[in-house]
Amino acid sequence: MSREAARKWYWEHGGKEKKGTYNKVHLKERKEKEKQRWKRKKRVLVDMLGGKCKKCGYSKLSGLTFHHNGAKRENISDIRTRPLEALKEELKDAELLCANCHMELHYKWLDS
């Protein structure tokens, strides 16, 4: 089939409208898969950094954050879809803190 014939067939059989419908129908499924991928990656990264908050020992995955000690190249939330090796490279000089300890570290000036 030539390129022009393929293009004609695409438009005659629903084309963009069909693709848009497919994306809407499967959006929830794709988002759920992305959540599961991030959960697996975060578990590996958390285990790599000790598995619990460095200051207080909190260990629930949902409450743990990454604190950069050295030069921060990128935010983890911006690169979480990248391969695990890239994430490990970004976090090689980071430490694991719970959300409370992380906020206290960055905003201790509020308490003074």
C-alpha positions as CSV (number, residue, x, y, z in Angstrom):
1,M,0.0,0.0,0.0
2,S,1.4,3.4,-1.0
3,R,1.7,6.2,1.5
4,E,-1.1,8.1,-0.1
5,A,-3.4,5.1,-0.1
6,A,-2.6,4.4,3.5
7,R,-3.4,8.1,4.4
8,K,-6.7,7.8,2.4
9,W,-7.7,4.6,4.2
10,Y,-6.9,6.2,7.6
11,W,-9.2,9.1,7.0
12,E,-12.0,7.0,5.5
13,H,-12.0,4.7,8.6
14,G,-12.3,7.3,11.3
15,G,-8.7,8.6,11.4
16,K,-8.1,11.2,14.1
17,E,-11.5,10.8,15.7
18,K,-11.0,7.1,16.3
19,K,-7.5,7.7,17.7
20,G,-8.8,10.4,20.1
21,T,-11.6,8.1,21.3
22,Y,-9.1,5.3,21.9
23,N,-6.8,7.7,23.9
24,K,-9.8,8.8,26.1
25,V,-11.0,5.3,26.7
26,H,-7.5,4.0,27.7
27,L,-6.3,7.1,29.6
28,K,-7.2,5.7,33.0
29,E,-5.5,2.5,32.2
30,R,-2.3,4.2,31.1
31,K,-2.2,6.4,34.2
32,E,-2.6,3.4,36.4
33,K,0.3,1.7,34.7
34,E,2.4,4.8,35.1
35,K,1.6,4.9,38.8
36,Q,2.6,1.2,39.2
37,R,5.9,1.8,37.3
38,W,6.7,4.8,39.6
39,K,5.9,2.8,42.7
40,R,8.3,0.0,41.7
41,K,11.0,2.6,40.9
42,K,10.5,4.5,44.1
43,R,10.7,1.3,46.1
44,V,14.1,0.5,44.5
45,L,15.4,4.0,45.1
46,V,14.2,4.1,48.7
47,D,15.8,0.8,49.4
48,M,19.0,2.1,47.8
49,L,19.0,5.0,50.3
50,G,18.4,2.9,53.4
51,G,14.6,2.5,53.4
52,K,13.7,5.0,56.1
53,C,14.0,8.7,57.0
54,K,17.6,9.5,58.0
55,K,16.5,11.7,60.9
56,C,13.4,10.1,62.5
57,G,13.2,6.6,61.0
58,Y,9.8,6.9,59.3
59,S,9.5,4.2,56.6
60,K,6.1,4.4,54.7
61,L,6.8,4.8,51.0
62,S,4.2,7.5,50.5
63,G,5.8,9.9,53.1
64,L,9.4,9.6,52.0
65,T,11.1,12.2,49.9
66,F,14.6,12.7,48.4
67,H,16.8,15.5,49.6
68,H,19.7,16.5,47.5
69,N,22.9,17.2,49.4
70,G,25.1,18.2,46.5
71,A,24.3,19.8,43.2
72,K,20.7,19.2,42.2
73,R,20.5,18.7,38.5
74,E,16.8,18.0,38.1
75,N,13.7,17.4,40.2
76,I,12.8,13.8,40.6
77,S,9.2,14.5,39.8
78,D,10.3,15.8,36.4
79,I,12.4,12.8,35.5
80,R,10.5,9.9,37.1
81,T,9.5,8.5,33.7
82,R,13.2,8.0,32.8
83,P,15.0,4.7,33.2
84,L,15.9,3.6,36.7
85,E,19.6,4.0,36.1
86,A,19.2,7.7,35.3
87,L,17.2,8.1,38.6
88,K,20.0,6.3,40.5
89,E,22.6,8.6,39.0
90,E,20.5,11.7,40.1
91,L,20.2,10.4,43.6
92,K,23.7,9.1,44.3
93,D,24.4,12.1,46.6
94,A,20.9,12.4,48.1
95,E,19.5,11.3,51.4
96,L,16.1,10.0,52.3
97,L,13.8,12.1,54.5
98,C,10.2,11.9,55.5
99,A,8.0,14.8,54.3
100,N,8.0,16.4,57.8
101,C,11.8,16.3,58.3
102,H,12.3,17.6,54.8
103,M,10.0,20.6,55.3
104,E,11.7,21.3,58.7
105,L,15.1,21.3,57.0
106,H,14.1,23.7,54.3
107,Y,11.8,26.0,56.3
108,K,13.3,26.2,59.7
109,W,13.4,29.9,59.4
110,L,9.6,30.0,59.8
111,D,10.0,28.7,63.4
112,S,12.3,31.5,64.5
